[in-house]
Amino acid sequence: MRNSYKPIKMKYLLHVERIKAEQGFPPPKYIQFCKLMFPYTDEIFLYESKSTVSKYVTVVRGDIKIKVRFSNHQANRMKEAIQDSDFYVGRTTKGIFNTQHAIDFVFKKFGLEIDL
């Protein structure tokens, strides 16, 4: 992983969730996704874009790494064309995808049954 990605722990996820709740906001979708993925992964890495509000979450299970982009704006067409992420939550050139779509995608890639 590049240096800009940081490994995250449940403590961090709960901290962000608490701060958002204190501000009167629901937990961000990427936080909900990470919390759900935590028991099924060996590691989770987070990259927070410096120029946009996009978050990139990489989940790792064994030798499988899956990068999911969470954003409130459409991905750059060129980056999407070269598949800089394995899955995009939000608007894409192919449609609109939500967190549940990302969960389904990751579970399928990990070879897990979905029973949520």
PENORJO-V111641 format. One line per field, one symbol per residue. ss: DSSP state (a for helix, b for strand, c for the rest). phi: phi as a letter, one per 20 degrees, with the letter a starting at -180 (. if undefined). psi: psi as a letter, one per 30 degrees, with the letter a starting at -180 (. if undefined). A space follows every 10 residues. Layout:
ss = ???
phi = ???
psi = ???
This chain:
ss = cccccbbcca aaaaaaaaaa aaccccccaa aaaaaaaaaa ccbbbbbbcc ccccbbbbbb bccbbbbbbb ccccccaaaa acccccbbbb bbccbbbcaa aaaaaaaaaa cccccc
phi = .fffedfddg gfffffgfff ffendffggf fgfffffgfd cebcdccdge dcefcddddc cmdeccdded bdcffggfff felfcebcep fcfdqdcdff gffgffgfff mdeecd
psi = klffkkklle eeeeeeeeee effgllklee eeeeeefefg lelkkkkjkf fagkkjkkkk jbgkkkkkkk lglklkeeee egiflfkkka klffakkaee eeeeeeeeef hkkki.
